């Protein structure tokens, strides 16, 4: 065995152990669903959405576990810098941080945000997760978790006002 392959094997063992300890700390109850089940579930909320699934199965956890993880995660403390470290960076940082630390994936969502009068503001990225047979949106810049109600518009409070979130693409 070469030194590089030994180092890689040791790194994988340590990473697996760290994930196990982190999962134990959160008392995670993990279920597995297929990409087809995920798509069908989200399509029941967003029938016209596009999907990008990179794996065949995914892990889900409870809404309480997600709330605990979001409280623990520090992505929202990072500094927003327009056109350098903005919404897509926050969403992918949260996604990869949770996958790396806990082995639990979430969606990255691309869509648009609108003001209360329906005026378009911008394209935007945020996260979504399936938990307790419900769909949630998570705004990592402002650390807001919102349960999605079928057929209702989604408003999330940003720094000073609520904005409507309309999803177009779910990447899982």
Secondary structure, 3 states (H helix, E strand, C coil): CCHHHHHHHHHHHHHHHHHHHHHHHHCCCCEEEEHHHHHHHHHCCCCCCEEECCCCEEEECCHHHHHHHHHHCCHHHCCCECCCECHHHHHHHHHHHHHHHHCCCCEEEEEEEECCCCCEEEEEEEEEEEECCEEEEEECCCCEEEECCCCCCEEEECCCCEEEEEEEEEEC
